[in-house]
Amino acid sequence: MEKERKMMMLCLLLAAVCSPVFSDEWRASVVSQIDALVSSCVVVPCTFTHSGGTLPGSRLRGLWHKQTKEELIYYEDQTKILDNFKDRTKMLGQLGQGNCTLEMTQVRNHDNGPFCFRVEIVIDETNKPTKEMFSFVEQCVTLNMLLDAPKPTLTHSKTAYEGKPYTITCSVTHTCPSHPPQIKWSLKTTEDITVIHKNQQSGNWEVQSILTFVPKEKDDHTEITCTAEFNGQKTSSDTVTLYVKRAESYNHIIIPAAVGIGTALVFGVFCIFMAKKYKNRIIELQNRDGSMLNRLRSLSRRGRR
Ligand SMILES: *[C@@H]1O[C@H](CO)[C@@H](O)[C@H](O)[C@H]1NC(C)=O
């Protein structure tokens, strides 16, 4: 056990000593292109590794710059950043975890880039990076400027049935998971809304709002609008018309049928009752007739004698 521990310590020491030497072993991975909505925000996914293993975040400095290293768009020290980008960029990722994800807010028309990532290792105990003490990789991203907000899409089943839950989904794509678009619905009923955020890789995201409600008869032909409100006030929307099938659409069959069956039943009972009543009377009459005939017969016999 003691030997193993010593070996591990040695390895760690070697790794720490060697990492600045093997500077070319650094790797960063940044998406090469990403859509960015003007006035909104964009999050550029970025990760990096180096052969020496992970270093604590306190020993790393991440920076983002334009074509030249001097044109900084993100740095810890705000004073060194280009005026244009001051207070607009933020490192969302934890450098200690190899995450160099960058957020840019209030995107402007000319923020196309390319923007490149660089990492510095601070060896000095006082954490002061000096030119001799850094190692870096470069990876660059270009922003595709979008002037208009992407339109949401509505998916739903064709017909809604009165009194039965109906689901309609509104989805919209974006590239700013830190401030995703808010989806609003025009319906003001007691709604049940579920929001789902889907990562579609390479910095693209989709937000889905699933609305479930129970349509009423009066909702027929109502227009349902879903509006996506992007960070920075830009909006886009889509509308569908709701068609509600009435639940009592079967009543024109059910009611007459029920009435018919009811009438038949009442009539049937009446007939049976009448038949019973008349049966007695017929038998009575037959009996009476029978006795009359007998009497007549005996009378005629007596007369012949
Ligand atoms: C990097 O950090 C961002 C922001 O915190 C996070 O959303 C993302 O999942 C992280 N990426 C990785 C690969 O860990």
The ligand as a Gaussian input file, in Angstrom:
#p B3LYP/6-31G(d) Opt

LIG

0 1
 C      -19.973000      23.618000     -19.319000
 O      -20.587000      24.609000     -18.547000
 C      -21.864000      25.000000     -18.982000
 C      -22.321000      26.177000     -18.154000
 O      -22.251000      25.931000     -16.793000
 C      -22.797000      23.805000     -18.854000
 O      -24.096000      24.134000     -19.275000
 C      -22.266000      22.662000     -19.720000
 O      -23.075000      21.533000     -19.546000
 C      -20.813000      22.349000     -19.351000
 N      -20.292000      21.409000     -20.320000
 C      -19.734000      20.253000     -19.993000
 C      -19.260000      19.421000     -21.118000
 O      -19.627000      19.912000     -18.834000

